[in-house]
Amino acid sequence: METATKISPSHPEPGVPTEEDALRAGVYALLGRLLTAPPDADLLRRLCGLPAETGAGDELAAAWGALGLAAGRTSPAEAAEEYQDLFIGLGRGELVPYGSWYLTGFLMEKPLAQLRRDLARLGFNRRDGVSEPEDHAGALCEVMSMLIGDGGPDSATLQQAFFEAHMGGWMGRFFNELQGAKTGRFYRAVGQLGEAFIEVERQCYAMPV
């Protein structure tokens, strides 16, 4: 599965993100990668080396440790089979990883239309040959990673607006359900990391400036 979007830089010379923002962008990029395709052997090997502590809170630290342990117990073939059962299946997988589904109970609804308008305004374009709707959880995580990595003068404002409009209202629930999926093993740990990280992001955006 390919990502549904790509970005055209909105600034000729993007700024340099802070160390904290670079870490945040990395987490979003990792979640996006794991939600748009199963991990290969190289990614599983790198995940095995994840530190158990991140300094971002006990739940997030525990989630990193759990993901590293899960990666060490999972083969690429097992991860691919699990991904197939969770997100693709015969007709549909156990979970439906789209914002419109979580917000309205249906696919291709009003939230997707609003997202497409915002993506166009931000300079994102649909990648040729991609059939996935843009409100796929993995694609949204990749968009956030790129918004953070841009580091431009309006980056923080754009990140918060995008998160609150298109992710904060449902993605925590999605990651929570991923942890309880019947066919989930490795991806339970992905759900644990995703839920803990999204909650940290939500709390940060809720803090008064």
C-alpha positions in Angstrom: 0.0 0.0 0.0 1.4 3.4 -1.0 0.9 6.6 0.9 -2.0 8.7 -0.3 -0.2 12.0 -0.3 3.1 13.8 -0.9 4.1 17.3 -0.1 5.4 20.1 -2.3 7.5 22.4 -0.1 5.6 25.6 1.0 8.9 27.4 1.8 11.8 27.6 -0.7 14.3 27.0 2.2 12.6 25.2 5.0 13.7 25.9 8.5 15.5 23.4 10.8 13.2 21.8 13.3 14.2 21.7 17.0 15.6 18.4 18.5 12.2 17.8 20.1 10.3 18.4 16.9 12.7 16.1 15.0 11.9 13.3 17.5 8.2 14.0 17.1 8.5 13.9 13.3 10.4 10.6 13.6 7.6 9.0 15.7 4.9 10.1 13.2 7.0 8.8 10.3 7.5 5.5 12.0 3.7 5.1 12.7 3.0 6.1 9.2 5.4 3.5 7.8 3.9 0.7 10.0 0.3 1.6 9.1 0.8 1.8 5.4 2.8 -1.4 5.0 4.0 -4.3 7.2 7.6 -4.0 8.5 10.4 -5.7 6.5 13.3 -7.5 8.1 15.5 -4.4 8.3 12.8 -2.3 10.1 12.1 -5.1 12.5 15.8 -5.4 13.3 16.0 -1.7 13.9 13.0 -1.7 16.1 14.6 -4.4 18.3 17.1 -1.8 19.3 14.6 0.8 20.5 15.4 2.2 23.9 12.9 1.5 26.6 13.1 5.0 28.0 12.2 8.2 26.0 11.9 10.7 28.7 8.4 11.6 27.5 6.4 9.9 30.3 6.0 6.4 31.7 3.3 5.2 29.3 5.2 6.3 26.2 8.4 4.8 27.6 6.6 1.5 28.2 5.2 1.6 24.7 8.7 1.9 23.2 9.9 -1.0 25.2 6.9 -3.1 24.2 7.4 -2.3 20.5 11.0 -3.4 20.7 10.1 -6.7 22.4 7.3 -7.3 19.8 9.7 -6.7 16.9 12.1 -9.2 18.3 9.4 -11.9 18.4 8.0 -11.2 14.9 9.2 -12.4 11.5 8.6 -10.4 8.3 6.2 -13.1 7.1 4.2 -13.0 10.4 4.0 -9.2 10.3 2.8 -9.3 6.7 0.1 -11.9 7.5 -1.0 -9.9 10.5 -1.1 -6.7 8.5 -3.3 -8.4 5.8 -5.7 -9.7 8.4 -6.0 -6.4 10.3 -6.2 -3.8 7.5 -7.1 -5.6 4.2 -8.8 -9.0 4.8 -11.3 -10.5 2.4 -13.4 -7.5 1.5 -12.1 -5.6 4.5 -9.9 -6.2 7.5 -10.6 -6.4 11.2 -10.1 -2.6 11.5 -11.0 0.2 9.1 -8.1 2.8 9.5 -9.9 5.8 8.0 -11.0 9.1 9.7 -14.4 9.2 8.0 -15.2 5.8 9.3 -14.4 6.7 12.9 -16.1 10.1 12.7 -19.2 9.2 10.8 -19.5 5.4 10.5 -19.1 5.6 6.8 -16.2 5.9 4.3 -15.7 8.9 1.9 -17.8 11.3 4.0 -17.6 15.0 4.8 -14.4 14.7 6.9 -12.6 13.4 3.9 -13.8 16.3 1.7 -12.5 18.8 4.4 -9.2 17.0 4.6 -8.7 17.2 0.9 -9.3 20.9 0.9 -6.8 21.4 3.7 -4.2 19.1 2.0 -4.5 21.1 -1.2 -4.1 24.4 0.7 -0.9 23.0 2.4 0.6 21.9 -0.9 0.0 18.2 -0.7 -1.0 16.3 -3.9 -2.3 12.8 -4.3 0.3 10.4 -5.5 -0.3 8.9 -9.0 -1.7 5.4 -8.9 -2.8 5.5 -5.3 -6.4 4.5 -4.6 -6.4 4.8 -0.8 -8.5 7.7 0.5 -6.3 10.4 2.1 -7.8 10.0 5.6 -5.9 6.7 6.1 -4.3 6.8 9.5 -0.9 6.1 8.1 -1.1 8.9 5.5 -2.2 11.4 8.2 0.8 10.4 10.4 3.1 11.0 7.4 1.6 14.4 6.7 2.2 15.4 10.4 5.8 14.2 10.1 6.4 16.4 7.1 4.7 19.4 8.6 6.9 19.1 11.7 10.0 18.5 9.6 9.4 21.6 7.5 10.3 23.8 10.4 9.0 26.9 8.7 7.8 30.0 10.6 4.2 28.9 10.6 4.9 25.2 11.2 3.7 25.0 14.8 0.4 26.7 13.9 -0.1 24.4 10.9 0.7 21.3 12.9 -1.9 22.1 15.6 -4.6 23.1 13.2 -4.1 19.9 11.2 -3.9 17.6 14.2 -7.1 19.1 15.8 -9.1 19.1 12.6 -8.1 15.7 11.2 -6.5 13.5 13.9 -7.3 14.4 17.5 -10.9 13.5 17.4 -10.5 9.8 16.4 -6.9 8.5 16.1 -6.5 7.7 19.8 -9.6 5.5 19.5 -8.2 3.8 16.4 -4.9 3.0 18.2 -6.8 1.8 21.3 -8.8 -0.6 19.1 -5.7 -1.8 17.4 -4.4 -3.0 20.7 -7.5 -5.1 21.2 -7.7 -6.5 17.7 -8.2 -10.3 17.7 -5.6 -10.8 14.9 -3.1 -8.4 16.4 0.2 -9.5 17.9 3.0 -7.2 16.7 0.5 -4.5 15.9 -0.8 -4.5 19.5 2.5 -2.8 20.4 2.1 -0.4 17.5 -1.3 0.5 18.9 0.2 1.0 22.4 2.8 3.4 21.0 0.3 5.2 18.8 -2.2 5.8 21.6 0.4 6.9 24.1 2.0 9.3 21.6 -1.3 10.8 20.3 -2.3 11.4 23.9 0.9 13.3 24.6 0.3 15.3 21.4 -3.3 16.0 22.4 -2.3 17.2 25.9 0.4 19.5 24.5 -1.9 21.1 22.1 -4.5 21.6 24.8 -2.0 23.6 27.0 -2.4 27.4 26.9 0.3 29.2 25.1 
